[in-house]
């Protein structure tokens, strides 16, 4: 199973090897991702990232909904862990 997570592009940097990388905000967690597969990307866009690679852009509202659902899932998992005997 694969999971691509939406994130907001904070910066874009072209590297000497010809690849482009971005700092991406995943709801407060900032990671680096290769964005070379999304050539028209701009700072402020939302991208779907899988295994450190941005695969495509995504609508900001859909990205926010997905991030909220992931946050809710995390909270439910934490509560289930606390409730476990």
Buried (B, 14 or more C-beta within 10 A) or exposed (E): EEEBBBBBBEEBEEEEEEEBBBBBBBBEEEEEBBBBBBEEBEEEBBBBBEEEBBBEBBEEEEBBEBBEEBEEEEEEEEEEEEEEE
